[in-house]
Structures are given as C-alpha cells and as structure tokens.
Amino acid sequence: MRRAYKLLILGIWVVILPYLGFPSFWKNILVTISGLGLIFFSYVLYKESKIKEVKKEKTFDNFSENNNFAEEEKI
C-alpha cells in the first residue's frame, strides 16, 4: 500500500506542477522525472499484483454428492 500512496502523491504533483510558476526548462525536466517516477511505481505495483496472483491458490467449484453413501448402506 505504501507504493500506491507514492503513486497518488506523484499523480497530484503532476497535476499541480504546471501552476507552480517554474521556468519552462525546469518544468520540462520536472515533468519528465515525474513521468518516469509514475511509470516506475506503476510497473512495480503491476509486478506485485502478478506475483500475488500466481501465489494465490486457485480453487475450483466442483460438484459433489450430498448423500453419504456409507450411512445408506447400513440402513
């Protein structure tokens, strides 16, 4: 969850960056660095979700009989 929080903060930073009054040169550098940061954190989150998906045990719903046949044979 820590990385998701960083991703949120970085996204907010990218939204307010154009209104902070940086010169054009610095603004371009900051937007580029911020974009690379967004790419990195989103890639890490994607990889973590894939690892969790692989580790998660897959279960399947199979049909089974509700009757206990051993008890029916005794009767």
Secondary structure as UniProt FT lines:
FT   HELIX           2..16
FT   HELIX           17..19
FT   HELIX           24..55
FT   HELIX           69..74
//
